[in-house]
Amino acid sequence: MRTTLAIDDDVFAVAKRLAADERQSVGSVLSALARQALKANPQTPRVRNGVPLLSVQPVSAAVTPELIKQLQDDLP
């Protein structure tokens, strides 16, 4: 499908470089990146015990009871 999009210059530059590295068109690189982003964020939230779960980055620190206690101790 052919369409016109406004893409920021920095995003286009990276897509163009990726396309050259992978010997693909810029359009196919951007389509693949869009598919990855759409798969990573499902439309329906995951729910556990009736509570919606929030997604976190893999490098996020775990919130432990010890961390909560430390933060409470730091409050004035």
MOPAC internal coordinates of N, CA, C and O (Angstrom, degrees):
PM7 1SCF
backbone

  N    0.0000 0     0.00 0     0.00 0    0    0    0
  C    1.4508 1     0.00 0     0.00 0    1    0    0
  C    1.5252 1   108.20 1     0.00 0    2    1    0
  O    1.2310 1   120.31 1   -42.99 1    3    2    1
  N    1.2758 1   117.01 1   137.01 1    3    2    1
  C    1.4536 1   122.04 1  -179.03 1    5    3    2
  C    1.5224 1   108.32 1  -106.51 1    6    5    3
  O    1.2310 1   121.35 1   -48.05 1    7    6    5
  N    1.3474 1   115.03 1   131.95 1    7    6    5
  C    1.4558 1   120.43 1   177.82 1    9    7    6
  C    1.5202 1   108.55 1  -152.18 1   10    9    7
  O    1.2310 1   120.36 1    -9.94 1   11   10    9
  N    1.3132 1   116.91 1   170.06 1   11   10    9
  C    1.4592 1   122.01 1   178.72 1   13   11   10
  C    1.5169 1   108.74 1  -111.56 1   14   13   11
  O    1.2310 1   120.87 1   -50.11 1   15   14   13
  N    1.3292 1   115.94 1   129.89 1   15   14   13
  C    1.4582 1   121.79 1   178.87 1   17   15   14
  C    1.5189 1   109.65 1  -127.68 1   18   17   15
  O    1.2310 1   120.46 1   -30.66 1   19   18   17
  N    1.3195 1   116.73 1   149.34 1   19   18   17
  C    1.4634 1   121.70 1   171.71 1   21   19   18
  C    1.5265 1   106.88 1   -95.33 1   22   21   19
  O    1.2310 1   120.65 1   -65.75 1   23   22   21
  N    1.3264 1   116.36 1   114.25 1   23   22   21
  C    1.4655 1   122.11 1  -177.50 1   25   23   22
  C    1.5230 1   107.75 1  -118.01 1   26   25   23
  O    1.2310 1   120.28 1   -47.47 1   27   26   25
  N    1.3191 1   117.07 1   132.53 1   27   26   25
  C    1.4601 1   121.02 1   178.47 1   29   27   26
  C    1.5233 1   110.35 1   -57.93 1   30   29   27
  O    1.2310 1   121.24 1   -33.10 1   31   30   29
  N    1.3349 1   115.24 1   146.90 1   31   30   29
  C    1.4634 1   120.90 1  -176.26 1   33   31   30
  C    1.5263 1   112.69 1   -58.02 1   34   33   31
  O    1.2310 1   120.47 1   138.63 1   35   34   33
  N    1.3393 1   116.70 1   -41.37 1   35   34   33
  C    1.4702 1   118.89 1  -177.94 1   37   35   34
  C    1.5259 1   111.35 1   -66.93 1   38   37   35
  O    1.2310 1   120.33 1   142.95 1   39   38   37
  N    1.3274 1   116.98 1   -37.05 1   39   38   37
  C    1.4649 1   121.05 1   178.41 1   41   39   38
  C    1.5256 1   110.07 1   -67.39 1   42   41   39
  O    1.2310 1   120.76 1   137.28 1   43   42   41
  N    1.3248 1   116.14 1   -42.72 1   43   42   41
  C    1.4622 1   119.86 1   179.59 1   45   43   42
  C    1.5271 1   111.14 1   -64.16 1   46   45   43
  O    1.2310 1   120.39 1   140.85 1   47   46   45
  N    1.3337 1   116.85 1   -39.15 1   47   46   45
  C    1.4663 1   120.25 1   180.00 1   49   47   46
  C    1.5252 1   110.99 1   -62.31 1   50   49   47
  O    1.2310 1   120.53 1   136.98 1   51   50   49
  N    1.3293 1   116.58 1   -43.02 1   51   50   49
  C    1.4698 1   120.07 1   179.04 1   53   51   50
  C    1.5245 1   110.18 1   -67.18 1   54   53   51
  O    1.2310 1   120.23 1   137.04 1   55   54   53
  N    1.3217 1   117.16 1   -42.96 1   55   54   53
  C    1.4691 1   120.60 1   179.11 1   57   55   54
  C    1.5262 1   110.73 1   -62.47 1   58   57   55
  O    1.2310 1   120.61 1   140.56 1   59   58   57
  N    1.3210 1   116.45 1   -39.44 1   59   58   57
  C    1.4639 1   120.77 1   179.28 1   61   59   58
  C    1.5308 1   110.70 1   -64.92 1   62   61   59
  O    1.2310 1   120.64 1   138.61 1   63   62   61
  N    1.3438 1   116.37 1   -41.39 1   63   62   61
  C    1.4664 1   120.55 1   178.26 1   65   63   62
  C    1.5251 1   110.81 1   -65.39 1   66   65   63
  O    1.2310 1   120.47 1   136.05 1   67   66   65
  N    1.3527 1   116.70 1   -43.95 1   67   66   65
  C    1.4661 1   120.35 1   177.66 1   69   67   66
  C    1.5243 1   110.95 1   -61.10 1   70   69   67
  O    1.2310 1   120.92 1   138.91 1   71   70   69
  N    1.3195 1   115.84 1   -41.09 1   71   70   69
  C    1.4612 1   120.04 1  -179.88 1   73   71   70
  C    1.5271 1   110.75 1   -62.66 1   74   73   71
  O    1.2310 1   120.52 1   138.03 1   75   74   73
  N    1.3164 1   116.62 1   -41.97 1   75   74   73
  C    1.4665 1   119.91 1   178.81 1   77   75   74
  C    1.5251 1   110.67 1   -66.11 1   78   77   75
  O    1.2310 1   120.54 1   136.98 1   79   78   77
  N    1.3403 1   116.58 1   -43.02 1   79   78   77
  C    1.4723 1   120.78 1   179.71 1   81   79   78
  C    1.5232 1   111.52 1   -61.71 1   82   81   79
  O    1.2310 1   120.58 1   141.06 1   83   82   81
  N    1.3295 1   116.49 1   -38.94 1   83   82   81
  C    1.4664 1   121.59 1  -176.06 1   85   83   82
  C    1.5296 1   112.82 1   -95.51 1   86   85   83
  O    1.2310 1   120.77 1  -179.09 1   87   86   85
  N    1.3441 1   116.13 1     0.91 1   87   86   85
  C    1.4719 1   122.04 1  -179.01 1   89   87   86
  C    1.5311 1   111.66 1    53.29 1   90   89   87
  O    1.2310 1   122.14 1  -131.24 1   91   90   89
  N    1.3265 1   113.50 1    48.76 1   91   90   89
  C    1.4612 1   121.47 1   177.04 1   93   91   90
  C    1.5207 1   108.23 1  -128.11 1   94   93   91
  O    1.2310 1   120.85 1    -9.27 1   95   94   93
  N    1.3078 1   115.98 1   170.73 1   95   94   93
  C    1.4657 1   119.41 1   175.69 1   97   95   94
  C    1.5269 1   109.47 1   -78.53 1   98   97   95
  O    1.2310 1   121.32 1   -23.15 1   99   98   97
  N    1.3182 1   115.08 1   156.85 1   99   98   97
  C    1.4685 1   119.83 1   177.19 1  101   99   98
  C    1.5253 1   109.68 1   -61.04 1  102  101   99
  O    1.2310 1   120.35 1   141.11 1  103  102  101
  N    1.3166 1   116.93 1   -38.89 1  103  102  101
  C    1.4644 1   120.76 1   179.59 1  105  103  102
  C    1.5147 1   112.79 1   -60.92 1  106  105  103
  O    1.2310 1   120.53 1   137.93 1  107  106  105
  N    1.3443 1   116.60 1   -42.07 1  107  106  105
  C    1.4682 1   118.41 1  -179.48 1  109  107  106
  C    1.5244 1   111.19 1   -70.42 1  110  109  107
  O    1.2310 1   120.14 1   145.65 1  111  110  109
  N    1.3356 1   117.34 1   -34.35 1  111  110  109
  C    1.4699 1   120.22 1   176.88 1  113  111  110
  C    1.5255 1   109.85 1   -65.68 1  114  113  111
  O    1.2310 1   120.38 1   133.44 1  115  114  113
  N    1.3345 1   116.87 1   -46.56 1  115  114  113
  C    1.4666 1   119.63 1   179.54 1  117  115  114
  C    1.5235 1   111.60 1   -64.64 1  118  117  115
  O    1.2310 1   119.93 1   143.52 1  119  118  117
  N    1.3240 1   117.74 1   -36.48 1  119  118  117
  C    1.4665 1   120.57 1   177.11 1  121  119  118
  C    1.5219 1   110.74 1   -63.88 1  122  121  119
  O    1.2310 1   120.21 1   136.56 1  123  122  121
  N    1.3299 1   117.19 1   -43.44 1  123  122  121
  C    1.4679 1   120.82 1   179.38 1  125  123  122
  C    1.5259 1   110.82 1   -63.70 1  126  125  123
  O    1.2310 1   120.28 1   137.96 1  127  126  125
  N    1.3322 1   117.07 1   -42.04 1  127  126  125
  C    1.4654 1   120.26 1   178.81 1  129  127  126
  C    1.5285 1   111.16 1   -65.61 1  130  129  127
  O    1.2310 1   120.22 1   141.07 1  131  130  129
  N    1.3206 1   117.18 1   -38.93 1  131  130  129
  C    1.4660 1   120.72 1   177.98 1  133  131  130
  C    1.5243 1   110.46 1   -64.85 1  134  133  131
  O    1.2310 1   120.10 1   138.60 1  135  134  133
  N    1.3403 1   117.41 1   -41.40 1  135  134  133
  C    1.4723 1   120.44 1   177.61 1  137  135  134
  C    1.5271 1   110.97 1   -60.38 1  138  137  135
  O    1.2310 1   120.56 1   135.43 1  139  138  137
  N    1.3379 1   116.54 1   -44.57 1  139  138  137
  C    1.4692 1   120.28 1   179.15 1  141  139  138
  C    1.5195 1   110.68 1   -59.90 1  142  141  139
  O    1.2310 1   120.45 1   135.25 1  143  142  141
  N    1.3185 1   116.75 1   -44.75 1  143  142  141
  C    1.4636 1   120.59 1  -178.78 1  145  143  142
  C    1.5209 1   111.33 1   -65.23 1  146  145  143
  O    1.2310 1   120.28 1   140.93 1  147  146  145
  N    1.3220 1   117.08 1   -39.07 1  147  146  145
  C    1.4644 1   120.19 1  -179.68 1  149  147  146
  C    1.5225 1   111.60 1   -70.10 1  150  149  147
  O    1.2310 1   119.71 1   145.01 1  151  150  149
  N    1.3198 1   118.15 1   -34.99 1  151  150  149
  C    1.4639 1   120.99 1   177.60 1  153  151  150
  C    1.5202 1   111.07 1   -71.08 1  154  153  151
  O    1.2310 1   120.10 1   147.63 1  155  154  153
  N    1.3293 1   117.42 1   -32.37 1  155  154  153
  C    1.4602 1   121.75 1  -176.61 1  157  155  154
  C    1.5218 1   112.45 1   -71.84 1  158  157  155
  O    1.2310 1   119.94 1   158.75 1  159  158  157
  N    1.3243 1   117.73 1   -21.25 1  159  158  157
  C    1.4625 1   121.64 1  -178.05 1  161  159  158
  C    1.5191 1   109.68 1  -121.15 1  162  161  159
  O    1.2310 1   120.11 1   -95.45 1  163  162  161
  N    1.3229 1   117.40 1    84.55 1  163  162  161
  C    1.4644 1   119.07 1  -178.69 1  165  163  162
  C    1.5288 1   111.15 1   -62.66 1  166  165  163
  O    1.2310 1   121.21 1   -30.96 1  167  166  165
  N    1.3242 1   115.28 1   149.04 1  167  166  165
  C    1.4623 1   121.48 1  -179.06 1  169  167  166
  C    1.5250 1   112.05 1   -67.26 1  170  169  167
  O    1.2310 1   120.49 1   142.54 1  171  170  169
  N    1.3231 1   116.67 1   -37.46 1  171  170  169
  C    1.4552 1   119.50 1  -177.31 1  173  171  170
  C    1.5263 1   109.44 1   -97.62 1  174  173  171
  O    1.2310 1   120.39 1   -53.23 1  175  174  173
  N    1.3278 1   116.86 1   126.77 1  175  174  173
  C    1.4630 1   119.13 1  -178.86 1  177  175  174
  C    1.5261 1   111.42 1   -69.22 1  178  177  175
  O    1.2310 1   120.98 1   -34.18 1  179  178  177
  N    1.3200 1   115.74 1   145.82 1  179  178  177
  C    1.4614 1   119.53 1   175.08 1  181  179  178
  C    1.5250 1   107.95 1   -75.16 1  182  181  179
  O    1.2310 1   121.05 1   -35.77 1  183  182  181
  N    1.3185 1   115.60 1   144.23 1  183  182  181
  C    1.4667 1   121.25 1  -176.81 1  185  183  182
  C    1.5175 1   108.72 1  -129.55 1  186  185  183
  O    1.2310 1   120.78 1   -43.58 1  187  186  185
  N    1.3366 1   116.11 1   136.42 1  187  186  185
  C    1.4530 1   121.50 1   174.33 1  189  187  186
  C    1.5261 1   107.43 1  -129.65 1  190  189  187
  O    1.2310 1   120.52 1   -55.84 1  191  190  189
  N    1.3194 1   116.61 1   124.16 1  191  190  189
  C    1.4673 1   122.86 1  -179.10 1  193  191  190
  C    1.5279 1   111.74 1    54.79 1  194  193  191
  O    1.2310 1   120.90 1  -143.34 1  195  194  193
  N    1.3282 1   115.89 1    36.66 1  195  194  193
  C    1.4525 1   120.55 1   177.82 1  197  195  194
  C    1.5155 1   114.85 1    80.64 1  198  197  195
  O    1.2310 1   119.66 1  -178.20 1  199  198  197
  N    1.3398 1   118.26 1     1.80 1  199  198  197
  C    1.4614 1   121.89 1  -178.20 1  201  199  198
  C    1.5323 1   108.83 1  -110.63 1  202  201  199
  O    1.2310 1   119.62 1   -54.00 1  203  202  201
  N    1.3407 1   118.33 1   126.00 1  203  202  201
  C    1.4657 1   119.66 1   177.66 1  205  203  202
  C    1.5249 1   110.64 1   -63.79 1  206  205  203
  O    1.2310 1   120.79 1   -42.64 1  207  206  205
  N    1.3314 1   116.09 1   137.36 1  207  206  205
  C    1.4574 1   121.43 1   179.07 1  209  207  206
  C    1.5182 1   109.59 1   -93.73 1  210  209  207
  O    1.2310 1   120.64 1   -40.35 1  211  210  209
  N    1.3111 1   116.38 1   139.65 1  211  210  209
  C    1.4524 1   121.86 1   176.78 1  213  211  210
  C    1.5176 1   108.58 1   -94.46 1  214  213  211
  O    1.2310 1   120.43 1   -38.12 1  215  214  213
  N    1.3139 1   116.77 1   141.88 1  215  214  213
  C    1.4576 1   119.33 1   177.68 1  217  215  214
  C    1.5233 1   108.95 1   -86.18 1  218  217  215
  O    1.2310 1   120.86 1   -32.93 1  219  218  217
  N    1.3224 1   115.96 1   147.07 1  219  218  217
  C    1.4602 1   122.07 1   178.35 1  221  219  218
  C    1.5179 1   108.81 1  -128.65 1  222  221  219
  O    1.2310 1   121.48 1   -20.74 1  223  222  221
  N    1.3067 1   114.78 1   159.26 1  223  222  221
  C    1.4544 1   120.37 1   176.43 1  225  223  222
  C    1.5246 1   108.75 1   -72.87 1  226  225  223
  O    1.2310 1   119.80 1   -30.68 1  227  226  225
  N    1.3304 1   117.98 1   149.32 1  227  226  225
  C    1.4679 1   120.67 1  -178.83 1  229  227  226
  C    1.5239 1   113.53 1   -58.83 1  230  229  227
  O    1.2310 1   119.97 1   154.61 1  231  230  229
  N    1.3232 1   117.67 1   -25.39 1  231  230  229
  C    1.4641 1   120.15 1  -177.96 1  233  231  230
  C    1.5265 1   112.38 1   -92.53 1  234  233  231
  O    1.2310 1   119.81 1  -173.87 1  235  234  233
  N    1.3162 1   117.97 1     6.13 1  235  234  233
  C    1.4592 1   121.37 1  -179.79 1  237  235  234
  C    1.5200 1   110.36 1   -69.04 1  238  237  235
  O    1.2310 1   121.33 1   -37.60 1  239  238  237
  N    1.3241 1   115.07 1   142.40 1  239  238  237
  C    1.4614 1   120.32 1   178.12 1  241  239  238
  C    1.5251 1   109.39 1   -77.41 1  242  241  239
  O    1.2310 1   120.90 1   -34.13 1  243  242  241
  N    1.3140 1   115.88 1   145.87 1  243  242  241
  C    1.4620 1   120.98 1   178.26 1  245  243  242
  C    1.5242 1   109.44 1   -74.87 1  246  245  243
  O    1.2310 1   120.91 1   -37.29 1  247  246  245
  N    1.3257 1   115.86 1   142.71 1  247  246  245
  C    1.4584 1   120.79 1   175.55 1  249  247  246
  C    1.5186 1   106.87 1   -91.64 1  250  249  247
  O    1.2310 1   120.95 1   -69.30 1  251  250  249
  N    1.3083 1   115.79 1   110.70 1  251  250  249
  C    1.4597 1   122.07 1  -177.22 1  253  251  250
  C    1.5208 1   109.80 1  -108.00 1  254  253  251
  O    1.2310 1   120.08 1   -17.92 1  255  254  253
  N    1.3320 1   117.45 1   162.08 1  255  254  253
  C    1.4640 1   119.14 1   174.90 1  257  255  254
  C    1.5322 1   112.09 1   -57.26 1  258  257  255
  O    1.2310 1   120.35 1   145.70 1  259  258  257
  N    1.3287 1   116.93 1   -34.30 1  259  258  257
  C    1.4641 1   120.72 1   179.27 1  261  259  258
  C    1.5311 1   110.87 1   -64.69 1  262  261  259
  O    1.2310 1   120.65 1   138.29 1  263  262  261
  N    1.3356 1   116.36 1   -41.71 1  263  262  261
  C    1.4616 1   120.42 1   178.90 1  265  263  262
  C    1.5218 1   110.23 1   -64.51 1  266  265  263
  O    1.2310 1   120.06 1   137.27 1  267  266  265
  N    1.3233 1   117.50 1   -42.73 1  267  266  265
  C    1.4658 1   121.11 1   178.72 1  269  267  266
  C    1.5228 1   110.15 1   -61.67 1  270  269  267
  O    1.2310 1   120.21 1   136.18 1  271  270  269
  N    1.3283 1   117.20 1   -43.82 1  271  270  269
  C    1.4718 1   121.46 1   178.90 1  273  271  270
  C    1.5281 1   110.34 1   -61.17 1  274  273  271
  O    1.2310 1   120.47 1   136.18 1  275  274  273
  N    1.3276 1   116.71 1   -43.82 1  275  274  273
  C    1.4591 1   120.66 1   179.81 1  277  275  274
  C    1.5281 1   110.60 1   -62.28 1  278  277  275
  O    1.2310 1   120.24 1   136.85 1  279  278  277
  N    1.3257 1   117.14 1   -43.15 1  279  278  277
  C    1.4590 1   120.51 1   178.86 1  281  279  278
  C    1.5261 1   111.31 1   -65.16 1  282  281  279
  O    1.2310 1   120.33 1   141.60 1  283  282  281
  N    1.3289 1   116.97 1   -38.40 1  283  282  281
  C    1.4652 1   120.17 1   177.52 1  285  283  282
  C    1.5250 1   110.61 1   -65.48 1  286  285  283
  O    1.2310 1   120.32 1   141.42 1  287  286  285
  N    1.3293 1   116.99 1   -38.58 1  287  286  285
  C    1.4615 1   120.82 1   179.31 1  289  287  286
  C    1.5271 1   111.58 1   -66.20 1  290  289  287
  O    1.2310 1   120.37 1   151.36 1  291  290  289
  N    1.3265 1   116.89 1   -28.64 1  291  290  289
  C    1.4601 1   121.07 1  -179.01 1  293  291  290
  C    1.5248 1   112.58 1   -79.62 1  294  293  291
  O    1.2310 1   119.88 1   167.46 1  295  294  293
  N    1.3396 1   117.84 1   -12.54 1  295  294  293
  C    1.4602 1   120.60 1   179.21 1  297  295  294
  C    1.5224 1   109.95 1   -68.30 1  298  297  295
  O    1.2310 1   120.63 1   -31.98 1  299  298  297
  N    1.3508 1   116.40 1   148.02 1  299  298  297
  C    1.4818 1   119.00 1   178.50 1  301  299  298
  C    1.5123 1   112.52 1   -68.83 1  302  301  299
  O    1.2310 1   120.10 1   180.00 1  303  302  301

